[in-house]
Amino acid sequence: MSSHKELKNIIDKFPKNEVNLASHKVELAARKIDSILSDANKLDNKLKSMEDKFDKFYVQYKNNYKEWIGGLNDVESSANKLEDDLVKIMDVAQEIGVDGRSIDGFAKTSDLVTRLKEISKNSKQLYPKVD
């Protein structure tokens, strides 16, 4: 019995504060909440940084896309005007009895204008549209 008394004496010397053993057991068995929070904050910051970077890229892409489409529209519009000029040349040549296609440089010019119109029209589908 003396060992029982000794044990009781030892226990009596400890502070009488209640200890939540369940909480201590959880802390021992798993990572501390502060460590998890720290890692979660790092991931949150990484996500925000990636989102900011992509937002800037997206705005730049949108602006470049609008410029690209505007440039293609300008080329197509100008090529249409050049085609109208070639038609006028053909009409005038026909009035004086000449085949307009026989005029020096006409075929090469006509081919280039046709190519410009096709490229400017078809190039609009090369990249995804953004709104």
Buried (B, 14 or more C-beta within 10 A) or exposed (E): EEEEEEEEEEEEEEEEEEEEEEEEEEEEEEEEEEEEEEEEEEEEEEEEEEEEEEEEEEEEBEEEBEEBBEEBEEBBEBBBEBBEEBEEBBEEBEEEEEEBEEBEEBEEBBEEBBEBBEEBBEBEEEEEEEE
